[in-house]
Amino acid sequence: MQTERSVQQRYAAAAQAPETALCCPVDYDRRYLEIVPAEVIEKDYGCGDPSRYVKPGETVLDLGSGTGKICFIAAQVVGPQGRVIGVDMTDEMLEVARRNAPVVAERLGFANVEFRKGRIQDLALDLERLERALKQLPIADAASFLAAEELAGELRVCAPLVATDAIDVVVSNCVLNLVEPRAKRTLFDEIFRVLQKGGRAVLRRRQRRLRLMRTFFPRAMLAVTFALVVPAAMHGAEPGRVFQSGSTRTALVELYTSEGCSSCPPAEAWLNRLGTLPGLWTEFVPVALHVNYWDHLGWRDPWASRQFTDRQRASARGWNSDTVYTPGVVLNGQEWRAWSGRNGVPRSSESVGVLTARSTDGVRWRIEFAPTGPHGQFEAWVALLSRGLESNVRAGENRGRRLHHDFVAVALVSAPMRKNGDTFRAETAIPADRSPGESLRALAVWVTSAGQLAPLQAIGGDLPRAPR
Ligand SMILES: C[S@@+](CC[C@H](N)C(=O)[O-])C[C@H]1O[C@@H](n2cnc3c(N)ncnc32)[C@H](O)[C@@H]1O
């Protein structure tokens, strides 16, 4: 935080008056500078030109956009069919960039650039939304601090600053080195989260350029494996699949768990047993979401992610609870404490509509929902699950135990559904790579009302084995 505050102060001053000590000579393509206002060019603190790697029609995200020069260049390259989003944490920089955006739009004849306030290591958190909400919730004591933390978690899930799988190219011009070392891992995690399949990152550092292609290692492995990545298209294509629900509601069972919690293995054993019951996928869809809030107890859960912790917090707010715990079971969006000792999941007779997930290559999925009741706005959620995982835990509360996990979420994405006659449609892609150690992969798909977490309908199924 200390580093971040000094970076912010330095760039706040540099947004007000040009600061030569922060400038490096850069050879931009002069054609693109003609329409960029002089003030933006004078306050140029980049060290290279990542916009060269951008193509027409793409959606570009510039990390640490400053006064917006790279965004304004990229806006011309991507053209009116493309889009550019700049993210910066410094108000003074955002002020200059936002004030000049309409000038550039007028000179260009189209407006395709916007600037958002956020920290690049936390691209889900919209800082301006958070600031607006905090005006109603001033932090005066521990309780209001914890409430604010929860609110931030909820915003990350329900109104992310940059959505998952939304970006074709991430660019950054000499900003990664300004992020404090302990946040670097999260930063790379975030870059991979927002990039869509086949997306690229062009990251300029002071010395050299790094280019990354997004591939699909489990989230927990992304930061350490990025040097080994290959384009997703090189992985063997899988045969196509169709999963379809009936019109009565299939239950979604979410287990929030952690390898760092000694009371979790019995709950996981219960969830694993659901995999042996005949109602699997047709009556209930199980998903294990590993949370990261016990990671500090001595054992870092390799499948845990903050995304799942935030999701659990946001769900708990739905039943007015301030607390989250493990093992925590959520049945159709509601806390469910009666799972223990129960063989199976309560059945529903409610008619909600038919949900279909279809893919020809096992990677790109079309999700369709034909609701029984009145139409609204819907959102599709897709989780990639690893099955049959085993883990030797060497520290923490489960030290010395060999744990067996099933239905472990290794990726979770959501996409808004568009109306198409009487049905609603969304398209999304899931990771093509296998998780190390998994015996099988599966897909869980559910649909919610837009902006909600409680599922209306769910479906899922095992995926064909991919070639190793
Ligand atoms: C080196 S300048 C780059 C500006 C711009 N990309 C350019 O090429 O002129 C760094 C910018 O990154 C922003 N920045 C630094 N660390 C950041 C962080 N962790 N999150 C968001 N913005 C950050 C600063 O506010 C500043 O505007």
The ligand as a Gaussian input file, in Angstrom:
#p B3LYP/6-31G(d) Opt

LIG

0 1
 C        4.169000       4.882000     -16.566000
 S        2.574000       5.656000     -16.522000
 C        1.948000       4.993000     -18.011000
 C        0.894000       5.867000     -18.586000
 C        0.437000       5.513000     -19.978000
 N        0.211000       4.089000     -20.149000
 C        1.405000       6.045000     -21.024000
 O        1.836000       5.223000     -21.836000
 O        1.667000       7.223000     -21.015000
 C        1.834000       4.811000     -15.201000
 C        0.337000       4.975000     -14.986000
 O       -0.093000       3.804000     -14.327000
 C       -0.924000       4.141000     -13.237000
 N       -0.755000       3.073000     -12.247000
 C        0.367000       2.694000     -11.584000
 N        0.129000       1.624000     -10.801000
 C       -1.175000       1.316000     -10.962000
 C       -2.029000       0.314000     -10.414000
 N       -1.579000      -0.591000      -9.538000
 N       -3.319000       0.264000     -10.813000
 C       -3.810000       1.180000     -11.688000
 N       -3.056000       2.166000     -12.236000
 C       -1.753000       2.233000     -11.886000
 C       -0.455000       5.494000     -12.767000
 O       -1.502000       6.198000     -12.121000
 C       -0.043000       6.134000     -14.090000
 O       -1.104000       6.840000     -14.661000

